[in-house]
Amino acid sequence: AEAYARLGKVFSNLELPYSALMAYEQGLRSDIAVVGSEVPKALALGEQVGDSAVLEPIFANNLRIETDAATRSRMAYLAAKENQRAGNHAMAYGMLQMISASDPQYPDAKALEGVSLSLQKRYTDAIVPLQIALAMGKSKGRNAQFVDTNTMNIARAYYSAKNFPKAAEHWAQIPRES
């Protein structure tokens, strides 16, 4: 694990971010307890290269390592995504509760929370986190796809909860060209 972490540092110094990410990923996968201090670097590299997904399986089972609150929040989001993908919706929901409202991924986390609740057939409970995701996404200037997807998910939750007037109201907010 240490050798992979050192290799990650070397690749970072050589300005090879994806190679560095892969080295850190192997180190964390080998023994996260030994190289847990490298998690923030791995997260930053994942965001830099646009491939944080490689870290999701590692964090899905390793949220207990000692780290600061901001790093834990970022780890929890990735772990929740992995658990959601694996069909562990209740586990994903629990992990999403660890994400701080100050985290830049908080709107995404609330959106995922709403989807997770919907997949558990808790449609009425899903509406509030989806509305929070939509409101925060709009206030932070998120793109139209984020806004339209959350609006559609709210409409779906209302429809599944058999609140057809509210569902129709939200469906109508989605532009035809979306």
WOTAUR-V467633 format. One record per helix or strand of 3 or more residues. SS is the DSSP state (a for helix, b for strand). FROM is the first residue (numbers start at 0). LEN is the number of residues. If there is no record, write none. Layout:
SS;FROM;LEN  SS;FROM;LEN
This chain:
a;1;12  a;16;33  a;52;8  a;68;17  a;88;8  a;105;14  a;122;17  a;143;17  a;163;8
